């Protein structure tokens, strides 16, 4: 399954946020393909379209939102890439995630120790980023050693790789992450193959105190993180992990009331889920039958057979066609039958690029 990793220095609020995620958590019986691990929390992606589709199908037995995973990656401290703290065990965990959610402490609380003595979000961010860059530098230097020999024999592929590696090394030495280095399309393919930590998309999550949520424009820490994110080709959101842990304990109606009291439209967790979803280039397609109405996550750019494969590998192997209607057309028509009569249901083949909001019915050979 698709996953995002939560990183940050100790005592910034990672566990508080992660516990809120698992508590608000999805019903795992619906997601048998997800990992069972205490450090992994499954979240449902809120999507108002699912409700509407459920009404149209009057009524399906089940409605199942799409979900993805958050992994709690503890253990990054200064020197971690050289084996300090929990050592570099975290590196292998980060390699496995699709995106990084970097939690940054923006709350002031003298009772809670800050690892470096004072609240300083930019220095915190740089500490973590430096560890990731150092780990990548090591990866790149090792590869350079191997490739250099081949370049002396004028091996074309090796020379192309050497050029990319050198550019990365220079960037890392200036503490620039791989995602901020410009490459041609061909070079990007090479970079992808190196599985670098700093190639991954990053979302900075500014964690503010519970009484600060409504006044973030005056929070100088938040503003600093925001500016940093803009420079760093990264996205940024503000949450209060403390508040999220309180929200996670409430049910639907209580939750709505509490949010209204706080004066916010959407819980931080829902914002986090949606921001991560966008960051990763994820989109949603739907299946809608009498058994269930269900949302499925896919990565933009895939074609109909791969989308079918997300449900079951047999659907991909035996793919014939996908009956497809856009969510908007279906809702406007009012029913699948009406959409068909209006000619809005298309028969798409194996080259069809799946779009966000497609409602699909796959035909396949077994
Ligand atoms: P981690 O080490 O990054 O996982 O941090 P924790 O989630 O364990 O949080 C460290 C401490 O900070 C805990 O005592 C939390 O209750 C506290 N904490 C987390 N978020 C907030 C917040 O927004 N405001 C305040 N005052 N304390 C917080």
Boltz pocket constraint, residues with backbone or C-beta under 6 A from the ligand:
constraints:
  - pocket:
      binder: B
      contacts: [[A, 8], [A, 9], [A, 10], [A, 11], [A, 12], [A, 13], [A, 14], [A, 15], [A, 16], [A, 17], [A, 107], [A, 108], [A, 109], [A, 112], [A, 207], [A, 208], [A, 209], [A, 210], [A, 240], [A, 241], [A, 242], [A, 243]]
      max_distance: 6.0
